Amino acid sequence: MSERNAVLNKYFPPDFDPDLIPRRKQPKNSQQVVRLMAPFSMRCNTCGEYIYKGKKFNARKETVEGEDYYGIKIFRFYIKCTLCSAEITFKTDPKNTDYSAEHGASRNFEPWREERAVEEEDRLAKLEEEENNPMKVLENRTVDSKREMDILDALQDIRARNARNERVGHSVDLLARIGMEEVEDAEDAERRRLEEEDERLVREVFSKVAIPTASTSASPHVSSDPSEESPAASTSTTVTVKRKADDIEPSLHSLLPESTRALIERKSTSIHTSKKKKNDGKNTLGIKLVKRSKVTKVA
């Protein structure tokens, strides 16, 4: 890695032959240094220190001579106690897919391993007893058949109970769903009814009426011809009027503000006055007549 980082190149001469390099001689069963974790919890036999499972060690590994399991090699590991540095060894156990303590430490008690060993011993004792006593074989078969029947009955009861609970659960869910739908329908109907009542009440209280509005800027000349009337004078605005509770509709004039009413009255008065002034002294043809006094000439 350091050579690659330093970008160093090695020189191989043209006459280099790797077969001429002498082989290094090593012992047949040499030990290797490996990094491992304790495969089981143990206690040191020298100082009594407890070593928990999974503690890391720098161990030496070697192949056990003369031991194998169906051609599988067995390895031995050497570690040191963390307190007194006493040497502890353990080996691989391919038969049980485990490790076994060999020297320097004793494995802590593990109840499940004891139970497994007791079950194995009971099974072997039962087989040995059946080989010598045919009646015991019949009794064991009867007991086993009865146990199997009891297990099947219990399993059938459990299945029936689960099926019944599932049906009840589906029924409860269906009823709850139907009940929720009915409640939602009732709530929607009540909400729609209340909204309709509110709309009807609003329509009764409020109404839209059209009132004429006068132009804010009065023109100095107003034509007497109705066809030539200004568009601003004939426009109307739709306003929302709140009715009283006694359903008495007020007059449009009373609904207008004071300034608008005064403006309308003043404009109507000016219109009448201007028409009267224009009609004075004119005939229907629009010709103004002028009266002159007669002067008599005295000879």
C-alpha positions as CSV (number, residue, x, y, z in Angstrom):
1,M,0.0,0.0,0.0
2,S,2.8,2.4,0.9
3,E,4.6,1.6,-2.4
4,R,1.4,2.3,-4.3
5,N,0.9,5.6,-2.5
6,A,4.5,6.6,-3.2
7,V,4.2,5.6,-6.8
8,L,7.3,3.5,-6.7
9,N,8.2,1.2,-9.6
10,K,10.2,-2.0,-9.2
11,Y,12.8,-2.9,-11.8
12,F,12.9,-6.5,-13.1
13,P,16.0,-7.3,-15.1
14,P,15.6,-9.2,-18.4
15,D,17.3,-12.3,-17.0
16,F,15.0,-12.5,-13.9
17,D,13.6,-16.0,-13.3
18,P,11.3,-16.5,-10.3
19,D,11.9,-20.2,-10.2
20,L,15.5,-19.6,-9.1
21,I,14.3,-17.9,-5.9
22,P,14.9,-20.4,-3.0
23,R,11.8,-21.4,-1.1
24,R,11.5,-20.4,2.6
25,K,11.5,-23.4,4.9
26,Q,8.8,-23.3,7.6
27,P,7.9,-25.9,10.2
28,K,5.1,-28.3,9.3
29,N,2.7,-27.1,12.1
30,S,3.6,-23.5,12.5
31,Q,1.4,-21.2,14.6
32,Q,-0.3,-18.1,13.1
33,V,-1.4,-15.0,15.0
34,V,-5.1,-14.2,14.4
35,R,-7.6,-11.8,15.9
36,L,-10.7,-13.5,17.3
37,M,-13.4,-13.1,19.9
38,A,-14.1,-15.5,22.8
39,P,-16.6,-18.0,21.5
40,F,-18.2,-18.7,24.9
41,S,-18.1,-17.2,28.4
42,M,-15.5,-18.8,30.6
43,R,-13.7,-18.5,34.0
44,C,-10.0,-18.6,34.4
45,N,-8.8,-21.6,36.6
46,T,-5.8,-19.7,37.9
47,C,-7.2,-16.4,39.1
48,G,-11.0,-16.9,38.8
49,E,-11.4,-14.0,36.3
50,Y,-14.6,-14.2,34.2
51,I,-14.2,-13.7,30.5
52,Y,-17.4,-12.9,28.7
53,K,-18.4,-14.1,25.3
54,G,-17.3,-11.8,22.5
55,K,-14.2,-10.3,24.1
56,K,-11.4,-9.8,21.5
57,F,-8.0,-11.4,21.8
58,N,-4.8,-11.7,19.8
59,A,-4.6,-15.5,19.6
60,R,-2.3,-18.1,18.2
61,K,-3.8,-20.7,15.9
62,E,-2.5,-24.2,15.1
63,T,-3.8,-27.4,13.6
64,V,-4.4,-30.2,16.1
65,E,-2.3,-33.3,15.1
66,G,-4.0,-36.6,14.9
67,E,-7.6,-35.3,15.3
68,D,-10.2,-34.6,12.7
69,Y,-13.9,-35.1,12.2
70,Y,-14.7,-36.9,8.9
71,G,-11.7,-35.2,7.3
72,I,-12.5,-31.8,8.8
73,K,-9.5,-30.3,10.5
74,I,-9.6,-29.3,14.2
75,F,-7.9,-26.1,15.2
76,R,-6.5,-25.0,18.6
77,F,-6.4,-21.5,19.9
78,Y,-4.1,-20.0,22.5
79,I,-5.2,-16.9,24.5
80,K,-4.1,-15.2,27.7
81,C,-6.2,-14.3,30.7
82,T,-6.9,-10.6,30.9
83,L,-6.0,-10.5,34.6
84,C,-3.2,-13.0,35.3
85,S,-2.0,-13.6,31.7
86,A,-2.4,-17.3,32.2
87,E,-2.5,-19.3,29.0
88,I,-6.0,-20.6,28.0
89,T,-6.6,-23.0,25.1
90,F,-9.8,-24.1,23.4
91,K,-10.5,-26.2,20.3
92,T,-13.1,-26.2,17.5
93,D,-15.9,-28.9,17.7
94,P,-17.2,-29.6,14.2
95,K,-19.4,-32.4,15.5
96,N,-21.6,-30.0,17.5
97,T,-20.7,-26.9,15.4
98,D,-19.2,-25.3,18.6
99,Y,-16.0,-24.8,20.6
100,S,-14.8,-26.8,23.6
101,A,-12.6,-25.5,26.4
102,E,-9.4,-27.5,26.7
103,H,-7.0,-26.0,29.2
104,G,-6.6,-23.1,31.6
105,A,-10.3,-22.2,31.8
106,S,-13.7,-23.8,32.5
107,R,-16.8,-23.0,30.5
108,N,-19.6,-21.3,32.4
109,F,-22.8,-23.2,33.1
110,E,-25.3,-23.0,30.2
111,P,-28.8,-24.5,31.1
112,W,-29.9,-25.1,27.5
113,R,-26.9,-27.3,26.9
114,E,-27.7,-29.4,30.0
115,E,-31.3,-29.7,28.9
116,R,-30.2,-30.9,25.5
117,A,-27.9,-33.5,27.1
118,V,-30.6,-34.7,29.5
119,E,-33.0,-35.2,26.6
120,E,-30.4,-37.1,24.6
121,E,-29.8,-39.4,27.6
122,D,-33.5,-40.0,28.1
123,R,-33.9,-40.9,24.5
124,L,-31.0,-43.4,24.6
125,A,-32.3,-45.0,27.8
126,K,-35.8,-45.3,26.2
127,L,-34.4,-47.0,23.2
128,E,-32.4,-49.4,25.3
129,E,-35.4,-50.3,27.4
130,E,-37.6,-50.9,24.3
131,E,-35.0,-53.3,22.9
132,N,-35.3,-55.6,25.9
133,N,-39.0,-55.3,26.7
134,P,-41.6,-55.7,23.8
135,M,-44.5,-54.7,26.2
136,K,-42.7,-51.4,26.9
137,V,-42.6,-50.8,23.2
138,L,-46.4,-51.2,23.0
139,E,-47.0,-49.0,26.0
140,N,-44.8,-46.3,24.6
141,R,-46.6,-46.4,21.3
142,T,-49.9,-46.2,23.0
143,V,-48.8,-43.2,25.0
144,D,-47.4,-41.5,21.9
145,S,-50.6,-42.1,20.0
146,K,-52.7,-40.6,22.8
147,R,-50.4,-37.6,23.0
148,E,-50.7,-37.1,19.3
149,M,-54.5,-37.3,19.4
150,D,-54.6,-34.8,22.3
151,I,-52.4,-32.4,20.3
152,L,-54.5,-32.7,17.2
153,D,-57.7,-32.1,19.3
154,A,-56.2,-29.0,20.9
155,L,-55.0,-27.8,17.5
156,Q,-58.5,-28.3,16.0
157,D,-60.0,-26.3,18.9
158,I,-57.6,-23.5,18.4
159,R,-58.4,-23.4,14.7
160,A,-62.2,-23.4,15.3
161,R,-61.8,-20.6,17.9
162,N,-59.7,-18.5,15.6
163,A,-62.2,-19.0,12.8
164,R,-65.1,-18.0,15.1
165,N,-63.2,-14.9,16.3
166,E,-62.5,-14.0,12.7
167,R,-66.1,-14.2,11.8
168,V,-67.2,-12.2,14.8
169,G,-64.5,-9.6,14.0
170,H,-65.8,-9.3,10.4
171,S,-69.4,-9.0,11.6
172,V,-68.4,-6.4,14.2
173,D,-66.5,-4.5,11.6
174,L,-69.4,-4.7,9.1
175,L,-71.9,-3.5,11.7
176,A,-69.6,-0.7,12.8
177,R,-69.2,0.3,9.1
178,I,-72.9,0.2,8.5
179,G,-73.6,2.2,11.7
180,M,-71.0,4.8,10.7
181,E,-72.5,5.1,7.3
182,E,-76.0,5.6,8.8
183,V,-74.7,8.2,11.2
184,E,-72.9,10.0,8.4
185,D,-76.1,10.0,6.3
186,A,-78.1,11.4,9.2
187,E,-75.5,14.0,9.8
188,D,-75.4,15.0,6.2
189,A,-79.2,15.2,6.0
190,E,-79.3,17.4,9.1
191,R,-76.6,19.6,7.8
192,R,-78.3,20.1,4.5
193,R,-81.6,20.9,6.2
194,L,-79.9,23.5,8.4
195,E,-78.2,25.0,5.3
196,E,-81.5,25.2,3.5
197,E,-83.1,27.0,6.5
198,D,-80.3,29.4,6.7
199,E,-80.5,30.2,2.9
200,R,-84.3,30.7,3.2
201,L,-83.9,33.0,6.2
202,V,-81.2,35.0,4.4
203,R,-83.5,35.4,1.3
204,E,-86.3,36.6,3.6
205,V,-84.1,39.1,5.4
206,F,-82.1,40.4,2.5
207,S,-83.4,41.4,-1.0
208,K,-82.0,43.1,-4.0
209,V,-83.6,46.2,-5.3
210,A,-82.6,48.6,-8.1
211,I,-82.4,52.3,-7.3
212,P,-81.6,55.1,-9.7
213,T,-78.4,57.0,-9.1
214,A,-77.7,60.5,-10.3
215,S,-74.5,61.6,-12.0
216,T,-72.0,63.2,-9.6
217,S,-71.0,65.8,-12.3
218,A,-73.9,67.9,-13.5
219,S,-73.7,69.3,-17.0
220,P,-74.4,73.1,-17.5
221,H,-76.6,72.4,-20.6
222,V,-79.4,69.9,-20.5
223,S,-81.3,69.2,-23.7
224,S,-85.1,69.2,-23.6
225,D,-85.2,66.2,-26.0
226,P,-85.6,62.9,-24.0
227,S,-83.7,61.0,-26.7
228,E,-80.6,63.2,-26.1
229,E,-80.6,62.6,-22.3
230,S,-77.2,61.7,-20.9
231,P,-76.6,57.9,-20.2
232,A,-75.4,58.7,-16.7
233,A,-78.7,60.0,-15.8
234,S,-80.6,56.9,-16.7
235,T,-78.3,54.3,-15.1
236,S,-79.4,52.3,-12.1
237,T,-77.4,50.4,-9.4
238,T,-78.4,47.2,-7.8
239,V,-77.9,47.3,-4.0
240,T,-78.6,44.8,-1.2
241,V,-81.2,46.1,1.2
242,K,-81.8,44.6,4.6
243,R,-85.5,44.3,5.4
244,K,-87.0,44.9,8.8
245,A,-88.3,42.1,10.9
246,D,-91.9,43.2,10.4
247,D,-91.6,42.7,6.5
248,I,-92.4,46.4,5.8
249,E,-90.5,47.5,2.8
250,P,-89.0,51.0,3.1
251,S,-89.3,53.6,0.3
252,L,-86.3,54.0,-2.0
253,H,-86.0,57.7,-1.2
254,S,-85.6,57.0,2.5
255,L,-82.9,54.5,1.9
256,L,-80.6,57.0,0.1
257,P,-78.1,59.1,2.2
258,E,-78.7,62.8,2.8
259,S,-76.1,64.0,0.3
260,T,-77.6,61.9,-2.5
261,R,-81.1,63.1,-1.8
262,A,-80.1,66.7,-1.7
263,L,-78.2,66.3,-5.0
264,I,-81.2,64.7,-6.6
265,E,-83.6,67.5,-5.4
266,R,-81.2,70.2,-6.5
267,K,-80.7,68.7,-9.9
268,S,-84.5,68.2,-10.5
269,T,-85.1,71.9,-9.5
270,S,-82.3,73.1,-11.9
271,I,-83.7,71.1,-14.7
272,H,-87.2,72.5,-14.3
273,T,-85.8,76.1,-14.1
274,S,-83.7,75.8,-17.2
275,K,-86.5,74.4,-19.2
276,K,-88.8,77.2,-18.2
277,K,-86.1,79.8,-19.1
278,K,-85.5,78.3,-22.5
279,N,-89.2,78.1,-23.4
280,D,-89.8,81.8,-22.5
281,G,-89.8,84.0,-25.6
282,K,-89.6,81.2,-28.1
283,N,-92.2,79.7,-30.4
284,T,-92.5,76.1,-31.4
285,L,-90.1,76.7,-34.2
286,G,-87.5,78.1,-32.0
287,I,-87.8,81.7,-33.4
288,K,-87.4,84.4,-30.9
289,L,-90.0,87.2,-31.1
290,V,-88.9,90.8,-30.3
291,K,-91.5,93.5,-29.7
292,R,-90.7,97.0,-30.8
293,S,-92.5,100.2,-29.8
294,K,-94.1,102.4,-32.6
295,V,-92.6,105.9,-33.1
296,T,-94.9,108.5,-34.7
297,K,-93.4,111.2,-36.8
298,V,-94.7,114.7,-36.4
299,A,-94.6,116.8,-39.6
